[in-house]
Amino acid sequence: MQFSEATLVAHLLPRSRRVRILATLGPASSDAATLTALMQAGADAFRINMSHGTHEDQAARIALVRDLERKLQRPTTILVDLQGPKLRVGSFVGGKVELIAGEVLNLDCNPAPGDATRVCLPHPEIFAALTPGARLLLDDGKLRLRVQSVVADRIETIVEVGGLLSNSKGLNVPDVVVPIPALTQKDRRDLAFAIDQGADWIALSFVQRPEDVAEARSLVQGRAAILSKIEKPAAVQRLDEILELSDAVMVARGDLGVELPPEQVPPIQKRIVARARAAGKPVIVATQMLESMITSPSPTRAEVSDVANAMYDGADAVMLSAESAAGAYPVEAVAMMNAIAAQVEADPDYHARVHFTETKAEPTSADALSEAAAQIARTIPTRALVCFTLSGSTARRAARERINRPLLVLTPNQATARRLGLVWGVHAILTRDVSSFEEMVAKAKRMALRAELASAGDALIIIAGVPFGTPGSTNVLHITRLAGDELTNYQAPEEG
């Protein structure tokens, strides 16, 4: 596929919106033309869902993303989402049964097909964890059981909410921590595949405790960033500990909405977003955001409000799942999310609402300088904040302030440029590092001009670290102004 010079230039420029869009790839979005259309419509990052498809399928999608990245010369983020453990009941004689409220259903270790009185539960770990009174949810919460008693090989339950139950339906255990590792053998194979394919982010499912994140981090060994999906009540209870070990978190409202009463999910979503922002960690809001667009070219008004509210809370990114992976209108779904973001961010009250969440600076030079940059941007007219970074830490701290200015991030590290695709407001450019203060200022001006973020007379805020090329050395805050001759003499270089 060939791109015109105008198309290339357009994709090198920063997007006008700050919130990022993460689009899941699948059967509806697995060709080069659709992938290009998704990016042109507003997708900033792409999710590979390891719950579906083969490694060959996913490798082909990753290759398409990297090919498009090379053609558009725009660092592009790939997130690989691990499936995690899937708890399921066994099979039934005839394939399904009708569970009646008030009747007894026993869960046991017998692999023989079950009936309306018993069924196999092929997860012995659950037997030891359950206590009388605990809830068991079946088929995405449509049916509910209450544990009456537990012995070594049998769980006696009462059906509280009945209905049809068919073979191998999912089981949720919301009231206890299930002693099952977050990484199955399949996940370990998928993780090795993701690292081999150069994934930028690894999303962990079924996180219940900080030890789950620590295990994944020991396997990844810094070759990708770690995102923890908050989808279990146990994870909500230990959110701060999980945040500390994670590089980002996701409000995964699918299982969270199954295991908790639905009315509890909105305040928990706001709490997770606020805690992540306070910790300076990117946060993604996901699941059923534009669900109706799987089959309809337009969303419901409630869905539009849902997406907008996540943006007003200051989420770094919002995610499309089946809408872009398997729906009939994948490009339209991304375009709609982009349009909602544009409208929200054009609201004069948007930045005031985003700052309802207080983000106190930690006692570090990066935090102090980022906070000072935000104050400068509020005090004097400036056009952009230019951040030099090697690891991305300084850029994330600057983004944490939700400064109402474009955030241009310059880095010589390709992995850093790609990982920053999930961070609010960041436009990352892969470029050679600088070696002196004068070169830093000149490059900041040149790249701001190249990105069309500044013109003659405009002021820029620069954050960097000296000595250059040293991670964690952020100690420079500088204000510079573009002179008229700099604009007159500027010519777009091949490499910044």
C-alpha positions in Angstrom: 0.0 0.0 0.0 1.4 3.4 -1.0 0.9 6.6 0.9 1.1 10.1 -0.5 3.4 12.7 1.0 0.4 14.5 2.4 -0.8 11.3 4.1 2.6 10.7 5.7 2.8 14.3 6.9 -0.7 14.1 8.4 0.2 11.0 10.4 3.4 12.5 11.7 1.4 15.4 13.2 0.0 15.1 16.7 -3.6 14.3 17.1 -5.7 17.2 18.4 -7.2 15.2 21.2 -5.5 14.1 24.4 -7.3 10.8 25.4 -6.1 7.7 23.6 -8.1 5.1 21.7 -7.2 1.4 22.0 -8.8 -0.7 19.3 -9.0 -4.5 19.5 -8.0 -6.4 16.3 -10.0 -9.4 15.1 -11.7 -11.0 12.1 -13.3 -7.6 11.2 -10.0 -5.8 11.3 -7.3 -8.1 10.0 -6.4 -6.6 6.7 -4.1 -3.7 5.8 -6.9 -1.5 4.4 -9.1 -1.8 7.5 -6.1 -1.3 9.8 -5.1 1.8 7.9 -8.7 3.1 8.1 -8.8 2.4 11.9 -5.6 4.5 12.4 -6.9 7.3 10.2 -10.2 7.3 12.1 -8.3 7.8 15.3 -6.9 4.5 16.7 -3.7 5.2 18.7 -3.0 1.6 19.9 -4.0 -1.9 19.0 -5.0 -4.8 21.3 -4.3 -8.4 20.5 -6.8 -10.6 22.4 -5.2 -14.0 23.1 -8.5 -15.5 24.1 -9.3 -15.9 20.4 -7.3 -17.1 17.4 -4.0 -18.9 16.9 -0.5 -17.6 17.2 -0.3 -17.6 13.4 -3.5 -15.3 13.3 -2.1 -12.9 15.9 1.4 -12.8 14.3 -0.2 -11.8 11.0 -2.1 -9.0 12.7 1.1 -7.8 14.6 3.0 -7.8 11.3 0.3 -5.6 9.7 0.6 -3.1 12.6 4.4 -2.9 12.3 4.2 -2.6 8.5 1.8 0.3 8.9 4.0 1.8 11.6 7.0 1.8 9.2 5.0 3.3 6.3 3.5 6.1 8.5 6.7 6.7 10.5 4.6 6.9 13.6 5.4 4.8 16.8 2.5 2.5 17.2 1.5 0.6 20.4 0.6 -3.1 20.5 -1.0 -4.5 23.7 -1.2 -8.3 24.0 -4.0 -9.3 26.4 -3.5 -12.7 28.0 -6.6 -14.8 28.6 -6.0 -15.8 32.2 -7.7 -18.8 34.0 -11.2 -19.6 32.8 -13.4 -21.3 35.4 -16.1 -23.5 33.9 -18.5 -26.2 34.9 -18.6 -29.6 33.2 -21.1 -31.1 30.8 -24.7 -32.3 31.1 -26.7 -35.2 29.8 -28.5 -33.7 26.8 -26.2 -30.6 26.8 -28.2 -28.4 29.1 -30.4 -28.4 32.2 -33.0 -26.1 33.8 -32.0 -24.9 37.3 -34.9 -24.1 39.5 -34.7 -21.5 42.2 -34.7 -23.1 45.7 -33.5 -26.5 44.5 -30.1 -28.0 45.4 -27.2 -28.3 43.0 -24.1 -30.2 44.0 -20.8 -29.4 42.4 -18.4 -32.4 42.5 -15.2 -33.9 41.0 -17.0 -36.6 39.0 -16.3 -36.0 35.3 -19.5 -37.9 34.3 -22.2 -35.7 32.6 -24.4 -34.0 35.1 -28.1 -33.2 35.5 -30.3 -30.7 37.4 -29.0 -32.1 40.7 -25.2 -32.2 40.1 -22.4 -31.2 37.7 -18.7 -31.6 37.6 -16.5 -28.6 38.7 -13.1 -29.4 37.3 -11.2 -26.9 39.5 -10.3 -28.6 42.8 -8.6 -25.4 44.1 -12.0 -23.9 44.5 -13.2 -26.5 46.9 -10.7 -25.5 49.5 -11.3 -21.8 49.1 -15.1 -21.7 49.5 -17.0 -21.3 52.7 -20.8 -21.5 53.4 -22.6 -18.4 52.3 -20.3 -17.6 49.3 -21.9 -16.8 46.0 -21.2 -18.7 42.7 -22.2 -17.0 39.5 -22.8 -18.9 36.3 -23.0 -17.9 32.6 -21.8 -14.3 33.1 -23.9 -13.9 36.2 -27.2 -14.9 34.7 -27.6 -17.7 37.3 -26.7 -17.5 41.0 -25.9 -20.2 43.5 -25.3 -19.9 47.3 -22.9 -22.3 49.0 -24.5 -24.3 51.8 -21.7 -26.7 52.7 -18.3 -27.8 51.5 -16.5 -31.2 51.9 -13.4 -32.5 50.2 -15.1 -33.5 46.9 -18.5 -31.8 46.9 -20.0 -28.3 47.2 -23.6 -28.2 48.1 -25.4 -25.1 46.8 -28.9 -23.7 46.7 -30.1 -22.2 43.4 -31.0 -18.5 44.1 -31.5 -17.4 40.5 -32.3 -20.2 38.1 -32.5 -20.7 34.3 -31.0 -22.7 31.5 -27.4 -23.8 32.0 -25.5 -25.5 29.2 -22.2 -27.3 28.9 -18.9 -25.6 29.9 -20.5 -22.3 30.9 -18.3 -19.9 32.9 -18.1 -19.7 36.7 -17.3 -16.6 38.7 -16.3 -16.8 42.4 -16.6 -13.2 43.6 -16.5 -13.6 47.4 -13.2 -15.3 47.9 -9.6 -15.2 46.6 -9.3 -18.3 44.4 -5.9 -20.0 44.9 -5.2 -20.2 41.2 -2.3 -18.4 39.6 -3.1 -15.6 37.2 -0.9 -17.2 34.5 -2.0 -20.5 33.1 0.3 -22.7 31.0 -1.5 -21.3 28.0 -0.8 -17.8 29.2 2.9 -18.6 29.6 3.1 -19.8 26.0 1.2 -16.7 24.9 3.4 -14.5 26.9 6.6 -16.0 25.3 4.9 -15.5 21.9 4.1 -11.8 22.7 7.6 -11.0 23.8 9.0 -12.7 20.8 6.7 -10.6 18.6 7.9 -7.4 20.3 4.7 -6.5 22.1 4.9 -3.2 23.9 2.4 -4.0 26.7 1.2 -7.2 28.3 -2.3 -7.1 29.9 -2.8 -9.6 32.8 -6.2 -11.1 33.4 -7.6 -12.6 36.6 -5.3 -10.4 38.8 -6.3 -10.9 42.5 -3.2 -9.9 44.4 0.1 -8.1 43.9 1.9 -11.4 43.7 0.2 -12.1 40.4 1.8 -9.0 38.9 5.1 -9.8 40.5 5.1 -13.2 38.8 4.4 -11.8 35.4 7.1 -9.1 35.9 9.7 -11.7 36.7 8.9 -13.5 33.4 8.7 -10.4 31.3 12.1 -9.0 32.7 11.5 -5.5 31.4 10.9 -6.5 27.7 7.4 -5.1 27.8 5.3 -2.9 30.1 2.8 -4.6 32.5 -0.9 -3.6 32.6 -3.1 -5.2 35.3 -6.8 -5.6 34.5 -8.9 -4.8 37.5 -11.8 -7.2 37.1 -12.0 -9.0 40.4 -13.3 -7.7 43.7 -10.1 -9.0 45.4 -8.1 -6.7 43.0 -10.2 -3.7 44.0 -9.5 -4.4 47.6 -5.7 -4.4 47.0 -5.7 -1.8 44.3 -2.9 0.4 45.7 -0.5 -2.6 46.1 -1.3 -3.8 42.5 -0.8 -0.3 41.2 2.6 -0.1 42.8 3.8 -3.1 40.9 2.0 -2.3 37.6 3.0 0.1 34.8 -0.7 0.7 34.1 -4.2 -0.6 35.0 -7.4 -1.2 33.1 -10.9 -0.9 34.5 -12.1 -4.2 33.0 -15.8 -3.8 33.5 -16.8 -7.2 32.0 -16.0 -9.6 34.9 -16.1 -6.7 37.4 -19.7 -6.1 36.4 -20.5 -9.8 36.7 -19.0 -10.3 40.2 -20.2 -7.0 41.7 -23.7 -5.5 41.8 -23.9 -3.3 38.6 -24.6 -0.2 40.7 -21.2 -0.5 42.4 -19.2 -0.5 39.1 -19.4 3.3 38.3 -18.0 4.5 41.7 -15.3 1.8 41.5 -14.4 2.9 38.0 -14.0 6.4 39.2 -11.9 5.3 42.2 -9.6 3.2 40.0 -9.1 6.1 37.6 -8.4 8.5 40.4 -5.9 6.2 42.2 -4.1 5.5 39.0 -3.8 9.1 38.1 -2.6 10.0 41.5 0.1 7.3 41.2 1.1 8.6 37.8 0.1 5.3 36.0 -1.9 5.2 32.8 -5.4 4.0 33.2 -7.7 2.5 30.5 -11.5 2.2 30.7 -12.8 -0.8 28.8 -15.7 -3.1 28.0 -19.1 -2.4 26.3 -18.2 1.3 25.7 -20.0 1.3 22.3 -21.5 -2.2 22.4 -24.4 -1.4 20.2 -22.1 -0.5 17.4 -21.2 -4.2 16.9 -24.4 -4.4 14.9 -25.4 -0.7 14.5 -23.7 2.2 12.7 -24.5 4.5 15.6 -24.3 4.1 19.4 -26.9 4.7 22.0 -27.0 8.0 23.8 -26.2 6.2 27.0 -23.1 4.7 25.5 -21.9 8.2 24.3 -22.4 9.5 27.8 -20.5 6.5 29.3 -17.5 7.2 27.0 -17.6 10.9 27.7 -17.7 10.4 31.5 -14.6 8.3 31.3 -12.9 11.1 29.5 -14.1 13.7 31.9 -12.6 11.6 34.7 -9.2 11.9 33.0 -8.7 8.4 31.8 -5.6 8.0 29.6 -7.4 5.8 27.1 -10.7 4.2 26.2 -11.0 0.8 24.6 -13.0 -0.9 21.9 -13.4 -4.7 22.1 -15.8 -6.6 19.9 -16.8 -3.3 18.3 -13.6 -3.1 16.3 -12.6 -6.8 16.5 -15.8 -8.6 15.2 -18.4 -5.9 14.6 -20.0 -4.8 11.4 -18.7 -1.2 11.8 -15.2 -1.2 13.2 -14.0 2.0 11.5 -17.2 3.8 12.4 -16.8 2.8 16.1 -13.3 4.3 16.2 -14.5 7.4 14.4 -17.4 7.8 16.9 -15.0 7.5 19.9 -12.7 10.0 18.3 -15.7 12.4 17.7 -16.8 12.0 21.4 -13.3 12.8 22.6 -13.1 15.9 20.3 -16.4 17.2 21.7 -15.5 16.5 25.3 -12.1 18.2 25.0 -13.7 21.2 23.3 -15.9 21.7 26.4 -14.6 24.9 28.2 -15.1 23.0 31.5 -13.2 19.9 30.4 -9.9 20.7 32.0 -11.5 21.9 35.2 -13.3 18.6 35.5 -10.2 16.6 34.7 -8.5 18.4 37.6 -11.1 17.3 40.1 -8.7 14.5 40.8 -5.8 15.8 42.9 -2.4 14.6 41.9 0.1 15.5 44.6 3.7 15.7 43.5 6.0 13.2 45.0 9.4 14.4 46.4 11.3 13.9 43.1 12.8 16.3 40.7 10.6 14.9 37.8 7.4 15.6 39.8 8.6 19.0 41.0 9.5 20.1 37.4 6.3 18.6 35.9 4.2 20.5 38.5 6.2 23.7 37.8 5.7 23.2 34.0 1.9 23.0 34.6 2.0 26.2 36.6 4.0 28.0 33.9 1.5 26.8 31.3 -1.3 28.3 33.4 0.6 31.6 34.0 2.1 32.6 30.6 1.2 31.9 27.0 3.0 28.8 25.8 2.3 26.6 22.8 3.6 23.2 23.8 5.6 21.2 26.4 8.6 19.4 24.9 9.9 16.5 26.9 13.2 14.7 26.4 13.2 11.2 27.9 14.9 7.9 27.6 12.7 5.6 29.7 9.4 7.5 29.4 9.2 8.3 33.1 9.4 12.0 32.7 6.8 12.0 30.0 4.4 10.0 32.2 4.9 12.5 35.1 4.3 15.4 32.8 1.1 13.8 31.4 -0.1 13.1 35.0 -0.5 16.9 35.4 -3.0 17.0 32.5 -1.5 20.2 31.2 -3.7 22.0 28.7 -0.9 22.0 26.1 0.3 19.5 23.5 3.0 17.2 25.0 5.7 16.5 22.5 8.0 13.7 23.7 11.4 13.2 22.0 13.1 9.9 22.7 15.9 7.8 21.0 14.3 4.6 22.5 11.8 2.9 20.2 10.3 0.8 23.0 9.7 4.0 25.0 8.1 5.8 22.0 5.7 2.8 21.4 4.8 2.3 25.1 3.8 6.0 25.4 1.0 5.4 23.0 -1.4 4.7 25.9 -0.5 7.9 27.8 -2.8 10.9 27.9 -1.8 13.7 25.5 1.6 12.3 24.5 2.8 12.6 20.9 6.1 10.6 20.8 8.7 11.0 18.1 11.6 8.7 17.7 14.7 10.8 17.2 18.5 10.9 18.0 19.4 12.0 21.5 21.0 15.3 22.2 24.4 15.9 23.9 24.3 19.5 25.0 22.0 22.2 26.3 22.2 24.2 23.1 21.4 21.1 21.0 18.4 20.4 23.2 16.9 23.8 22.7 17.5 23.8 19.0 16.0 20.3 18.6 12.9 21.2 20.7 12.3 24.2 18.4 12.9 22.2 15.3 10.6 19.3 16.3 7.8 21.7 17.5 7.9 23.3 14.0 8.0 20.0 12.3 4.9 18.8 14.3 3.2 22.2 13.5 2.9 22.9 17.2 4.6 26.3 17.1 5.4 29.2 14.9 7.4 32.5 15.1 7.1 34.2 18.5 5.7 31.2 20.3 7.1 30.0 23.7 7.9 26.4 24.5 8.4 24.7 27.8 11.3 22.1 27.8 11.8 19.4 30.4 15.0 17.2 30.2 17.7 15.6 32.2 21.4 16.4 32.4 23.6 14.5 31.7 21.7 13.6 28.6 21.0 9.9 27.9 20.8 9.1 31.6 17.5 7.6 32.8 16.0 9.2 35.9 18.0 12.4 35.7 15.2 14.9 35.0 16.6 18.2 36.4 16.1 20.9 33.6 13.1 23.1 33.1 13.6 25.8 30.4 11.4 28.3 28.6 12.4 29.2 25.0 10.8 31.3 22.3 11.0 30.8 18.5 12.4 33.7 16.6 11.1 34.7 13.2 14.3 33.7 11.3 14.0 30.2 12.8 10.7 29.7 11.1 11.9 31.3 7.9 15.0 29.1 7.7 13.2 25.9 8.8 13.2 22.9 6.5 11.7 19.6 7.5 14.7 17.2 8.0 14.6 13.5 7.2 15.4 12.7 10.8 14.9 14.9 13.8 
